[in-house]
Amino acid sequence: MLAATVRHKFTGEQITFIETTAYTNGRYLLIEVMLPPNGEGPPLHYHDEFVEEFTILEGILTVTVGEQDHVLTTGQSITAEIGTAHTFNNCHEENVRFRVKLTPPSQFEESVRIHYGLMDDGLTNEQGVPKNIFHLILILKLQNTLIAGKSLSIQRVLFNLLVHLGKFFKMYQSLEKYTGKKINV
């Protein structure tokens, strides 16, 4: 049985899977995130397959959507629509706890489990970036993440090419231990 909560080895961020895609029949994924003081989220990025809705449970979270920073407190929400650049961070001295609903979820849960599993097994650098480029690209592809400020069309082509090469060279079978199932790409 897979753990309900996973922890980022280097930042201390914790993600708890509240309502998985199995539970929602693939309609959405609901996670709860605990981000430590002065914790940073991912770089500014896009998704072109799902919407992310952030709801603050306790603390203060800064969510950047488009070019605007939004400082949210307990009970407040914001949505990053498909194709809108976004990120989040905790600029404060207290933990922040928030929920994120991803609709539809892509394969976000699998990507997080693989990423955090690689960290636990020492297969990332000290920032948590996978050492194997095929693993990094697979994670980005599974969570439908494209980095802002880089050509989206080039990223899509490159990600697809590298994922297919990784599949051809059987780079992903060893990652199934993190997800408990076959990785579909």
N, C-alpha and C positions, 0 to 999 in steps of 0.2 A: 504494500500500500504506500502511495506517495504521501509525503508530508504536506500538511495543509499550509505551513509557513516555511518560506525559504529566506535565507539571510545572505546579503552581500558581504563577503568575507572582508573586504577592505573598507567599505564605507559604513557598515552597520545597518544599512537600509534593510527593512524587512517587508516582504510581500506575503500576504495571506490570501489564499484563494477562497473566497466566500461563496460564490456561485459559479461553478465551472461550466464549460460548454457542455459537458455530459449532463449536468443538472438542468441546463436551460435548452437542451436539444439544439445547441449551436446558435441560438439567437443572440446571446451576449455572454460576456465574461464580467464578473464583478470581483474586484480585488480590493484589499485594504493595504495601504502602504504606511509604514512608519519610517519617517525620514529624520535622522538625528539632527541636532543643532548644526547650523552652517553646512548642511548637506546639499549637494547639487544633484539634480536630476540629469537626464541625458542631454546631449547637445541639442540645439534647435533642430527640429526634424518635422517630417511630414508623414502622413499615412494616406494612401489613396484608396483604402478599402474599408476603413471603419472610422466612426466618430468616437471621441473620448470625452466623457463627462466626469469632471473632478468635483467632489463634494467634501468639504472640510469637516472632520469629526471633532478635532481639538487642535489648538495651536494656530499658527499663521503660516500660510503658504503663498509664495509668489508664483503665479502662473503667467507665463508669457504666451499670448495668443496673437498671431500676426506680429505686429510691431509694438504692441501695447502690453505693458506689465500690469497685472491685476493682483493686488494684495488681498487675499481672502482669509476670513476668519471663520470660526465655528458656525456651521449651518449654511455657509455660502457655497454656491456652485458656479461653475463655468464650463462651457463646452468648446472643444476644439473640433470644428467640422472637418470633414474629409478635405484634404488638400490645403489645410491651413497650418502654417509653421507654428510650432509650440514647444514649450519646455516648462520645467518647474524647478524651484529651489526653496530651501529653508534658510533664510538670511538671519535667523534669530537664534537665541541661546536656549531654546526649549525644543523638544521633539514636536513634530507635527504628525498627526494621523489623519489620513484622508482616504476616501474611496474613489476608485476609478471604474467606470462602466464603459466597456468597449463593445460597440454595436456595429456590425457583427464582429466577432472576436478575432478573426484570422486564426493564426496558430500562436497567439501571444503566450498562452500558458506554457506550451512546449518550449518556446524560445527562452523564457525565463528559467525554466527548469534546467535546460541544457546549459545556459550561461552560468548560472549559480553553481551547478554541478561541476563544470569545468574549473571554476574558481576553487571549489572545495578540494578538487583533485590536483591543484597546482599547475593547471594547464593554461593559465592566463598570466599576464604581467602584473605588476603591483597596482595598476589602475583597474584591473579586472578585464582587460582586453584580451580575448583569446589569442594565444600564440600562433595557432594554426589559422591561416587566412580563410580556408574553406569552412572552418567552424564559425568564424566571425561573420562571413557572408551568409551562411545558413541562418544564423540567429537573426540577422537583419531581414532576410527574406521571409522567415516564418512570422516575424512580427510586423511585416509590411512597413518597415522603417526606411525612409530615404532622408539623407542628411541635407539640411537647408544650406544654401550657398554653393552647392555643387550641381552640375547638370543632372536633372532628374532623368532625362532620357538615357544618358550615358550610364547612370547608376542602374537603371532597370536592365539595360542590355548586359552590363558587366555582371550584375548579381545573377541573372539568369544563366549566363555562360558559366560562371564559376560554380554555381550550384549544380549544374549538369555535369561539369567536370568532376566535382566532388562526389557526385552520385556514381559516375562511371568508375572512379578510382576507389569506390567503397569507403569513403571517408566518414560516412555517417552512421554506419552500423554500430560502432562503439558508443555512440551517443544515446542509443535507445535505452540504456540502463538508467538514464536520467528521467525519461518520459514514461517508461514502462510499456511502451508500444512502438510499433514501426513508425519511422519518420516519413511522412508523405510530402514530397516536394515535386 
